[in-house]
Amino acid sequence: MVLKNDAVGSIKRAEKAKIAVFVGGVDTSATETKGTVLIHSAEQLENYAKTEEAKVEELIKAVADSGAKVIVSGAAVGDMALHFCERYKLMVLKISSKFELRRFCRTTGAVALLKLSQPNPDELGYADSISVEELGGVRVTVVKNEEGGNSVATVVLRGSTDSILDDLERAVDDGVNTYKAMCRDSRIIPGAAASEIELAKKLKEFSLKETGLDQYAIAKFSESFEMIPRTLSENAGLNAMEIIS
């Protein structure tokens, strides 16, 4: 799996890493309402700052003690929290998209926690390696899980222009969705109006076997199926009469 962003901080690689995922971000918690702190001396101000710093270190140390080597944040990563993550050799990733975060949890088997706290062993994910690499001049994060196999994979497309990339993306999307549909129900019929042409031929043959006025009604009904291939061929700039005949 490839993430379209760099790691936060100086640690860019982790091997055989347990992963803790936090949806609410990795930062100091804030109250829902405004609060006022009355400080009478410089000593109180210093103690207040130390208390906040000690609390953040306690939370980060608890994550490190759980065995995690990588922290994934779904929101902001505070400077103080990042400082202690560096101290305890924790790699930090930020995934803002909730859909991308969901795919990451599915790939690694991690459970997304709402707030920064010590995760249980069954809430930690795992990856064989997480590293920051460069693809086409863009720094990305590559998550590999070779032993167990990834349940989510990323297809990297390259092209000289945006229009070529758009065409490639549509082709891959069509192929993946076709495979997905065949896995659910293997019964398929050919496209590009091939089914309609075959129905028109069979109905025309059937009309020749009928007697009376019914044969004309069946023949006209068979001609109605030719409208789809005629329209497709005209849209493609082809001669519709030659294609149908």
N, C-alpha and C positions, 0 to 999 in steps of 0.2 A: 504494500500500500504506500502511496506517495502523497504527502501533504504539501500544499503549495505555500509553505512558509518556513522560515529559518527557526532554529531553536533560540529561546531567550536565554541570554547569559553566555558564558564562555565554554560550557561543557557541551560538546557537539556530538558525542558518541557514547552509547551504552550497550554492553553485551550481556546477554542472558538476564535481561532486566525485568523486574516486577514493576508494575505501573499502577499509580494511583491517579484517578480522574476526579476532578472537582468542578462541578458545573458553575458554582458561585464565584469562582476565581480564587486566587491565592493572594490574599491581602488581609490587612487588619479589618475586623468587623466594625461596622458603624451602626449607631442607633437609628431607629426609624424616625425619631423626633429630634429636634435640636436640643443640645444640652449645654450647660454652662459650668465651667470648672473655675473655681476661685482659688488663685494661687497668691500666697502672701510673701513668699521669699524665693530666692534663686534656688535654694536647696529643694523646695517643694517642686519647682519646675523640673529640676534635674531628676528627682525621684519619679515624677510622673512620666518623663520620657523613658527612664530605665524600666519602669513597670510595663509600658507598652512594648518595648524592645524584648523584654524577658518573655512576655506572653507569646509574641510571634516566634521567638526561638523555641519555645516549648512546643508549639504546634508543629513546626518544621522538624524538630528532633523526633517527635512522636511518629511522624510519617517515615522518617529515615529508620527509626527503630523497628518499624513494621516490616522492613526488608525491601521497601520500594527504592528503586534507583532512578525512576523517572516520575515526574509530576506533570500532569496535563491539566491545564486551566481552560475553562470555558469562558472566562471573562478576564479582567485586568490582573496583572501580576505586579504587586507592589515592590518598590525598590528595597524596602527593608526585608520583605519575604525573600526576594531574589538574592539578597546578600547572604542570608542564612542558608538558602539552597546551595549556593556556591560553597559555603563553609562545610556543609555536610555532603558535598559531592553529588548533588542531585541534579539531573538534567531536567530542564523545564521547557515544556512546549505549550504554546497558546493556540487553541482552536476556537475561533469565534463562531463559526457556523455550527448550529445545533445538528444539522444533518450530517456534516463531516464528523462531528463528535460522536454521533450515534454509530456511524460506520467504524470509527476507530475502536469504540467499545466492543463492537461485534467482532472485529478482527483480533483483538487482544484478549477478549473475555473479561474485560474490566467492568465493574459496576460504577456508574457515575454517581458520586456523592454530592449532596447539595452544598455543604459548607466544608471548610478546611478543618479536618479532624483526623485522628488516627484511624486508618482503615483496618477492617478485619481481614484475615488471610484470604477468605473466600471473595472479598471485594476487590482484590488486586488482580490486574491483568498481567499478561506475560508476552514478551517478544524476544526472539533470539538475538536480534540486533536492531538498534535504532540509531541512525546516523544522518548527518547533514551532508548532502552531496550537491553537485552542480550539474544541471541538465540544461543544455542550450543557453548558458549564461544566466540561468535562474537557480538560486539556491533553494533546494527542497529537502524535506525530511523523509527518508525512506525507512519504512517499518517492515522488517522481514520476520517471518515465523516459519522457518523451513521444516522443522521437525514435525509439528502438528499440522502444517498446511494452513494457508490463509483462507478464511471464508470470504474475504473481500480483496480484490485485486484492482490495480490501477493500470489503465492502458494509456501510455504516453504517446501522443501523436506529434509529428513534426511536419512543417510545411513552409514553403517560401512566402506564401501570402495567406491572408485571413480567409479568403474564399476557398482555397484548397483545404485548409484546416476544417472549415465548416462542412465541406463535402465529405471529408474523412470521418468527421464526427457523426454525421448522419449515417454513413455506411456502417460504422461500428455499432451504432445504436440499433439500426435495423437488423444487423446480424445477431446481436445479443438478444434482442426481443424475439426474433424468429426461433432461436435456440430455446429460449424460455417457454415460448408457446408450444414447441414440439415436446418439451419435457412434460408439460401438463397434459397434452393431448396430441398423440403422434399422427392423428388423421389429418392430412393436409390435402389441398387441391392446388393445382398450378394457377399462378396469377397472370397478369398482363392480358386479361380477357381470353385466355386459352379455354377456360371452362365455358364461357359464354359462346364461343365459336363452336365448341363441341356440342353444346345443347342445341344450337341453331341447326347444325348438320343433322343431328338425330331427329329433330322435329320435322325437318324438311323431308327426310326419308320416310318418316311416319306418315306425313301428309299424302305422299304418293300412293300409299297403301289404302287410303281411305277413299270412299266413293261418296258422291253427292257433294253438297255445298260445304260439308265439314272440312274437306281438304283445303279449301281456300282460307278458311279461318285459321287452321293450324299453320298453313304456310305463312300467313301474315304475322302470326304470333312468333314464328321462328325468326322472321326478319327483325323483330324488335330486339332480339338479343345481339344483332350485329351493330347496334348503335354504340355499344361500349367499345368494341375494338376500333370502330370507325373514328370515334372521338379521340381515343388514345393515339392512333396513328396520325391523325391530323395535328394533334398537339405536338407530336414529335417531328412534324415537318415531312411526313412520308405520304405516299400516294395511298389513300384509303381503299380505293377500288382494287389496287394490286394486292394489298395486304389481305383483304377479305377473300378475294378470289383465290 
